[in-house]
Amino acid sequence: MFKKNTAIIHIIALSICFSFTSPLSAQTPDTNSFVEAFKDFRRKEKNLRKWDAPVIADLDQDGYLDLLINDHGYGIQVCWNNKGKYAKPYDIIMGDLHGVSVGDFDKDGDLEIIMSRGGGSGSNARNSKMYRVTKQREFVELPDFKVPLALMRGRTVKFIDLNNNGELDLLNFAFPDLKMKGETENYIYENNGSGQLTLKSTIPASKVNGQKALTTDINGDNIMDIILYGYDNVIVYKGNGDFSFSDVTKKALPNDLENVTSIVEIDYDNDGDFDLFFTRGLEFQKGETFFNKDTNVWGFFTKRGAFKFDDLETGDILNIENFQSQWPNNDTYYIGESSYKYEFSGETHSGKDIRLVNSDALGFPDNANHKEQTGHYIGYVGNDKWRLSGFLWAPATGIIRGVKDYPEYNHPKGLKDVLLENTGGKFKEVTQKLNLSNKEHTMASTVADFDNNGYQDILVIRRGNLVSPNESLIYLNQGGSGFNTLSNHNIISTELGAIGMAVETVDYNKNGKIDIVIGNERGKWHLFKNELASAKQNNFITIEVSNSKRGHVSPLGAVVEVSSCKNKQLKRIGSSGSQYSLNYNTFAHFGLGTCSSGIKVKVTYSNGESIEQTISNINQTVLIGKKN
């Protein structure tokens, strides 16, 4: 539903869904597995580009967590949660959108969503867009502030209380625009308490993708800090509580960290402070190819400029799948020596499948690598071989089936993920000690207690190789002493031509077991339902954190401590591994293992206000704070 100023457009977005058990491929999962819940999540069956992790929030405040998903360059959609069944994704806003953050920044009882808009590679700088969401599932488009948010190539937006007064301020960071000539566009806005966000300060300018951010508290002073990454080395900015920040990278980190793709905070050993887990990996190189000898599937990646691949031997027919290249090259495919343009019958934003017969594609033009007429050029060149070449402005990927053989590409070696243990605001590496070492290209991570044993586990998304199904990594925490890799978990994305990118966790059906949402770049969204036997056998408690009782302070950023049978756990509301966005999951889930009594909860809000409560009943959701 939408409501623009005073005009209300009513849209019914409630869908009736039924329970479902997924058909399984490869092998039947045992009781230590997840199951893809196809009919609990009515996704679009298209391969689309993505942007960042989904944002989890109970937007209509009905007690069930909804999803905000971003198909990059297409639009942002909401998946309403109808008592454990997600409705079909519904469009909120179309176009080039990036970071998303949710919070009741004006304390009116409804949640606001801020969405960072792209700037057309600098040609169309715009400011972030804001909506209010009512409990009736209406989206109200909000006007600009008295002094509008800055025009930019928008990337990162995160609601955060930076001066501990209980008001949600805003980080609003941009991809650097050449027109700014190095001047910073990492803006920090203060909430003045009267419904306005005003520019208060900045942090130094980022380079390229260096505005990816984790907000955390590295030294336990209840003042939020910022860790920037995405270009060159990680930078740690300590918050001073007055909207200023100090670069403490050299003091905080044991060594430089580069090629970081995500960061999550995790108290892995339950010692009362937040440690940090970093995924690391390289993006595909221009001209990089992959070949699966078992399935004869070939895949490629290329980007701006000329490209030409070795001829592909497939016979009389060429079967291309999930061919993707965004505007302005999304529909520019030229066939044969005459270079006639291939006409698509439908939209061309999503992945395209093409079947060509050699008699319709004979020969190849001489000028396929020239920028005068950009696009993909495809032609049959004889001896069962096809040629793929061209000149593009946008990144492109795709796979081709039935390729007889292809020269092996010398791929860059994988990188090591890193876990840093917090020791009084300084960090030491404990990756190998905790059995977390791997040498892969990984793109994202999330933290949750999947087996409900009272210690947080880690899920890691591999980049993948375009030509094989992409299996995630799950590390189960063994009581804070180390991690074991879970096998046969069934968290596998089968669509080819896709790149692993984003992940988030959510107990979507409120059964006390944490489920998983994955989004693949140039692929699909997936919801995996937790069917781990240990998660069913162990106890849990879910703490729903609402506004503070005295100051009516937002739960966003609140720290939840749960003490149970000599075990103390720590979680921050809203924290996630999102690169540009911020979560608003106010349901903090804690596994309890076999503990069943003496559960104590303490919630500390951003302004220092705290609530303590003893829980007598387990395996349920307990409300802490004051409902709107």
N, C-alpha and C positions, 0 to 999 in steps of 0.2 A: 504494500500500500504506500502511496506517496501523497504528500501534502506539501505544496509549494506555497509558502506564505499563508494565505487564507484559503487557497483553493485546494480541496481534497479530492484526490482521485482514488477511489476504493478499488483495490485489487485483491481478489481472493487467492491466497497462496497456500491454502491448507490442502494437503494431499493425504489420501487414505492409503496406507501401506499395510502389508501383511508380514508375518514372521517368515523367516527364510533360512534355509541351510544351503550354503554355497556348494555347487558342484566343484569337485577338486581335480586339479590336473597333477601330473607328475606322480605323486604318491598320496595316499590317504594320510592326512595329519593324525598323529596320535594325540594324546591328551596334553602334550606339551606344545601346542600349536595355536596359531591365530587362524581365523577363518575370514575370508573376504565377504563382507555383508552386503551383497549387491542390492538386495531389495530393502535394506535399511537405509540405503544411500542412493538416491535416484540421480546419479551423475549424468552429465552429457557424454554420450558415447562418441566423442570426437577427440582427436589428438590436437591439443592446443598449447601454445606457449603459456608459461606460468610466471607469477611474480611473488616470491616469498612464501612463507608458511601461511596456512589458514589462520585466521584470528578467531579464537573461541570466546564466545560471550553469550550470556543469557539476555538477549536483546529485548525480548518482550517480558522478561522477569516472571516467567511462568514456572521456573524451577528446572527447566531443561536447557542444556547448552546448545546454542545455535552456532552456525558456521558462517564466516565471511570468507569467500574464496575469490582470488584474482586471476583471471585468465588474461595475461598481459596483452595490452593493445586491443582487447575485446571489451572488457568491463569487469566490474565487481558485482558479485552476486551474493545473495543470502540463501542459506539452506535452513529453513525453519525446522526446529526439532519438535515434532508432534508426539510427545510422550515416548521417545525412544525410536522414532522413525523419522528420518529426514525427508522433508518435502523436496520436490524438484527444484533445482537452483533457480532463483528468481532475480532478474536484473535490477540493480539499484541505479547504476550509472554506467554509461558506455564510454569507451575511449581508452586513452593511454594513462593508466593509473598505477601507482607504485605503493609506498608504505601506507598502512592503515592502523589507526589506534582508536580505542573506545574508552570512554569515561564520562561520568556526569560532572563536567567541569563547572557548570553553573549551578549545581545543587538543586535542580528543579524536580528531581525524582525520576526523570527520564534520562536514558543514556544518549550521548552524542558520539557520532563517528566522524573522524577526520580522515580524509583521503588525499594523499599527495599525488598531484597530477604531473605527468611528464611534460617536457618543454620542447618536443619536436627537434631534438638534437640542437637546441638553442634558438630555433627559429620561431618558437611559439611559447615563450615563458609564461607560466600561469601560476596562480596561487592555489593552495590547498582548498578542497571543497569540504563543507561540513553539513551533516544531517543530524536531526534529532529523531530518535526512534521512540514511538509511544508504545504503551502496553497493548494497544490494539493493532500492532504491526503496521503502523503508518510511518513513513519516512518524510520528515519535514525538512525541506531544503532551507538552510539558514543563510541569512544575508552576510555580507562581509562585515568585519568589525569596523569601528569608526575609522581606524587606521588599518587598512587591509593587510593581511599577511603578505609577505614579500612574494613578488613574481620570481619564478625560478624554474630550473629543470628539476622538479621535485623528486625526492627519493625517500628520506627517513622522517617519520613523524612518530613521536612517543609522548603520551601524557605522563607527567612525572612531577611529584612535589619536590622542588629543588631547594626551598628555604624552610621546610618543615613547619609550615603554617596551616597545613591541612587543605590547601587549595591545589588543584591540579594545574601545573604549568605545562609548557610544551617545548620539546625539541623539534626543530623543523630544519632539516639539513637538505642541501641540494647537491646534485652532480655539478661540478664546477663548470661555469660558462666562460668560454674564452673572452667574451666581451667584458667580463669583470676584471680581467688582467691580473688574476691572482688574489683579488680581494675576497675575503671569506664570505661564504654563503651558509655557514653553519650557525643558524639563528636560534636564540633561546628567548622564549616569550614568557612573561610573567602573567599570572592570573591576578587581576586587580580586585577580585571579589565581587565585581558588579557585572559579570557577564562579558568582560572584554579580556582579550589576550594582547598584551603590549610588548614590543621588543625591548628586552632588558639587557642582553649581552650576547656575545658570540664566543666561539672557540676558534682556534686557527683553521685556516682553509684546508680542505681536503684536496687530494689529487686523485683524479679518475674516480674509481669506485671506493675511495677511502672513507666514505661516510656511513658505512655499515656500523651498527652500534649495539653494544650490550650495556644496559644500565644495571648496576649492581652496587654493593657496598663492600669494598675490599678490606676495610679496616674496622668494621663493626661500630662506627661512630653514629650510625643512623642517618648519615648524610649520603645521598646517592652520588655515585661516581659514574664516569662514562669510559668505556673501552671502545676505541675506534679501530676498524680493520677493513680489509678489502683491497688495499693497495700498499705495497711495500710492508714495513714492519708494523706490528700492533702498537698502538699508543694508549697509555693509561692516563686519564685525567681524574685527579682527585677533586671531588666537590668540596667547596669551602663553606657551603651553606648560605651564600649570599649571591648566587648566580655566577660566581667566578670559579675557575678551575685551574689546577696546577698540574703540569706534566710531571708525573712521578714514575714514568716508564722504567728508567734505569734502576730506580730504587726498588720497584715492586717486582719486576720480572727477572728471572735468573739469566736470561739470554734473549736475544732478538727472536721474534717469531714472525715469519712471513708466509705468504700463500695460505692464510687462514680463511676458511670459508664459512665457519660459524663458531659461536662461543655460547656455552650454557654454564650457568652457575649450578653447583651441586655440592651439598654437604655429604660427600661419599662415606665419611667415617663417623658421621653423627657426633662431631665434636663441638658443634655450635657456631661454626663459621662457614662461609661459602667458598668452596674450591672452584676451579675453573677447568672446563674441558673444551679443547680446541680441535675442530676438524680441519684438515688441510688437504689441498689438492690443486691440481692445475686444470684450467679449462682446455678444451680441445685446441690443437694447433691448426692454423690455416693449412688446408690440404691434407689433414690427417684422415687416414682410411682404416677401416676394420674389416676383417674377413673371418667368418665362421666356417671352418672347413667341414664341420659336421653337418651343417644345414645349408651350406652354399649360399649364405646371405652375406652381402657386401654392404658396407655403410660408409658414409663420407661426412666430413665437416669442412666447410670453407666459409670465408667471409670477405670483407671488402677488397675488391681488386679482381684481377684475372685469375682463372683457375683452369687446369686441364688434368684429367686423370688418365691413367693407362686404360687402353681399350678393354672392354668387358665382354667375355665370351659367354653368351647365354643362348645362342641359337636364333631362330626366326622371330622369337617373341621376347620383348623386354617388359618385365613386370616391376614397376617402381611403386614403393609404398611409403606413406608418411613423408612425402616430399614437402619441406617447409622452408620458406623464406618470406619474411614479412615485407611490408610495403617499403620501397616501390617495386620490389621484384617478386611479389607473391603470385602473380599470374603470368609472368613473362617466360614462357617456354616455347622455343622455336625448334621446329622439327625438320630434319632432312637437309639436303643441299639447298633447297629453295627457302629454307628458314620460315616456313609458314607457321603462324602462331597457333599453338594448341588451345582450343576453346574449351573451357570448363563449363559444365552445365549448372553448377551451383556456386556457393560462396567459396572463396579461396583463402580465407584467413586460417582455417585449420589445415591439418595434414592432408595432402592430396595423393590419391592413388591413380596411376597412369598405366595403361596397357597398350603397348605399341607393337604393331606387326611390321616386319622389315619392309614389305612392299609399300607401306605408307610413310616410310622414313628413310628412303635411300639417299646415301651420300652425306656429305658434311661441308659446311661453308668454310671459306678461307678466313673470314673475319670474325670468328666466334669469340676471340679473346680481346676484342676492342671495346672501349667504353662508349663508343658512339651509339651503340644499340645494346644496352645492358640486358642481361637475362641468362637463362640456361639454354644451351644448345645441345640437342640430342639427335644422333643419326646412326643409321646402320652403315658400316663401312666395309662389309664383306667378311667372308670366312667365319661366319657365326658371331662376329664381333660388333659391339656398339661403342660409340664414343660420347663422352659427356664432358662439356667444356663451357666456358662463358666468362662473363664479367659481371660482378654483382656489387651493390652497395650495402646489402644486408647479409647477415649470417645465414647460411643455408645448410640443411641436413637432409638425409634421406637414406633409404635402404633399397637394394635391388636383389631380388630372389633369383635363384637358378644360375649363379655365376660359377663357372667351372673351376676357376682358380684365380689367384691374384697375388702379386708380390707382397711379401710381408713388410709391414711398416715398422720402423724403429720407434716405438712409443716411449715417451718420457716415463721414467720410473715413478712409482707411487711415492707418496710422502707419509711421514709418521704423524698420526694424531698425538695430541699431548694432553696429559692431565697434570695440572699444577695444584699442589696442596697449599692451602692458605696457612701461613704461620705468622700470625700477628700483623697482617697487612702486607707481608712479603711472601713470595711464592717459591716453592721448590718443586722440581719435576719428579713425579713418582710413577710415570707411565709404565715403564718396564717392570718396576716393582709390583705393580697391581695387575700385571698380565694383560695390558691393554695395547701392546705394541702391534701395529700393522703397517704395511707398506702399500697403501692404496691411494687412489684419488677419491676423497670423501667430500661431500657437499653440504651436509646438514646433520644436526643431531637434536635429540630431545631427551629429557630426563623424567623418569617416573618409576614407581615401585610396581613393576609388572606382575611379580609373583607374591606381593603382599607379605614379604618377610621382614619388613621394617627398615629396609635399606634401599636407597634409590639406584635404579638401574639406568643404563644408557642404550639408546638406539641410534645407530648411525646409518645415514643414507650414502650409498656408494654413487659415484658419478655414472658408472656403467660404461658400455662400449658400443651402443647403438644396435649391435647385431645379436645380442643375447639377452635373455630375461635378467632383470636386475634384482638381486637378493640383498636385503638389508642385513645389517649386523646388529645383534642384540648381545649386550654384555650384562649378565646377571651379577649383582653385587653379593659377595659372599661374606656378609656381616662386617663390612668395612676393611677386611684384610686383603681383598683382591676381587677380580672379576673372572667369571667363566663365560665363554662364548656359548650361547644357546644355539643348538643345531635343530634342523627340521622345524623351524618356527613358521614357515609358510608365508612370510612377509616378502612376497615376490611380485614385482611388476612385470607383466608378460608382454606389454606392447613394445614393439621394436621401433627403432628410430627415436626413442625418447632418452632423456638425460635425467638422472636422479637429481632432485633439487630441494624439496621442502618436506617437512614433517611436523606434526603436532600431535599431542595426546589429549584424550577426552574420554570421560566415562559417559558416553552419549545416552546409554539406557539405564543409568543409575543403579547398576547391579553390584557396584563395589569393585569392578575389575577395569583397569585402564586400557582403553582401546586406542587405535592409531589411525591418523589420517595422513596420507602421503600424496603429494602433488609432484608429477614429473614434468619437467620442462619438455615441451613438444610431445607430451603424452597426456595421461588421464589422471583424475583424482581417484583415490582408493580409500576405502574405510575397512580396516581390519579389526574384527571382533576378538577380544581376548578370551581364549578357551584354555588357558594354562591350568593344569590340575592344581598346581600349588596356589594359584590365585584363588581358586575355589575353596581350598582347604584352610588357608590362613585367614585370620580375622582382619578387619579394616575399620577405619572410621573416616568419614568425609566431613570436613568442617566448611560449612557455607559461611563465608565472611561477608557481613553486610556493613553498613555505615556504623561508625563509632557512636556510642550512646550519648556522649556529652557534646562533642563538637560536630557531629554529623559528618565526620571525615570519610572520604572515599576509601573503600577497601583496597584500591589499587596501590600497590607498593607495601601493603601491610605484611609483616613477618609473622608466620604462624609456627608456634612451637608445640609439639605434642610429646608428652612424657608418658611412657608406658613400660612397666616392668624393667626398670633401670636403663631403658633406651630412650634417647631424646632425639627427635627429628625436627628439621627446620625447612620451611618453604616460604617463598615470597610470592604473594598474589600478583599475577601478571607476568612474571618472569618466564622467558622462553628463549629458544635459539633463533627466533626471527631476526633476519638481518636488518630489515627496514621498518618492521611493524612492532606492535606491542599487543600481547595477549590481554584478555580481560576475563579469565577464568577464575571466578570467585569461589569455586568449589575446590578446596585443597584436600587431596586424597592422601591418606597415610595407611600403609600396611602395618599390621600389628603382630604378625607371626601368630604364635599361640597365645599371646597375652589377651586376657579377657576382662580385666578389672583394674581399677586404680588409674584410669586414663585422665590425665590433666592437660588442659589446653590453655595456652596464653597467646593472645593476638596483640601485637604492638603496631599501632597505626603510624603513619608518616609523621604526625605531629607529636609523637611520644605517648599519646593516650593508649592505655592497655586495658584488656579485659581478660580475666582468668576464670576458668570454669572446670569443674570436675565432671567427667562423663561416666554415667553408670551403665548406659546401654551401648553396645558396640554394633558393628555391621549395619550402620545406618548413617544418615546425614543429620548433622547437628548444626543449628543456626547459632552464630555468634554475632552480636551487634544488633542494630536497630533497622528493621525493614522500612522502606519508604512508605 
